[in-house]
Amino acid sequence: MSDNVVKFRRIEKQPEPPVKKPRGPLPGWVPFLVLVVIAVAIYFAQQSGLLGGR
């Protein structure tokens, strides 16, 4: 019976690339800073006439 058994060779796995460490949560001031930057960008766009300002 052992003559009918097909022996398989284990497939060698490639080593997985190192996983980047997840960054911690954003500091609390980052969303506020983003809003301020967007507001300043809109203000300057209006002043320059890009958004139909003056």
C-alpha positions in Angstrom: 0.0 0.0 0.0 2.8 2.4 0.7 3.8 2.3 -3.0 0.7 4.2 -3.9 1.4 7.2 -1.6 2.5 10.3 -3.3 5.0 12.3 -1.2 4.8 16.0 -1.4 7.6 18.4 -0.6 6.6 21.4 1.5 6.7 24.7 -0.4 9.2 27.0 1.1 7.6 30.3 2.0 9.2 33.6 1.2 9.9 35.6 4.4 7.3 38.3 4.9 8.5 41.9 4.5 8.7 43.7 7.8 5.4 45.4 8.7 5.6 49.2 9.3 4.8 50.1 12.8 1.3 51.8 13.0 1.5 55.4 14.0 -0.2 56.4 17.2 -3.3 58.5 17.2 -3.0 62.1 15.9 -2.4 64.8 18.5 -5.5 66.8 19.4 -4.3 70.0 17.7 -3.9 68.5 14.2 -7.6 68.8 13.1 -7.7 72.4 14.4 -4.5 73.2 12.4 -6.0 71.6 9.3 -9.1 73.8 9.6 -7.0 76.9 10.1 -4.9 76.1 7.0 -8.0 75.5 4.9 -9.5 78.8 6.1 -6.3 80.8 5.3 -6.1 79.2 1.9 -9.7 80.1 1.1 -9.1 83.7 2.4 -6.1 84.2 0.2 -7.9 82.6 -2.8 -10.8 85.1 -2.3 -8.4 88.0 -2.0 -6.6 87.1 -5.2 -9.9 86.8 -7.1 -9.8 83.1 -7.7 -13.1 82.4 -5.9 -15.0 85.5 -7.1 -13.9 87.7 -4.3 -13.3 91.5 -4.9 
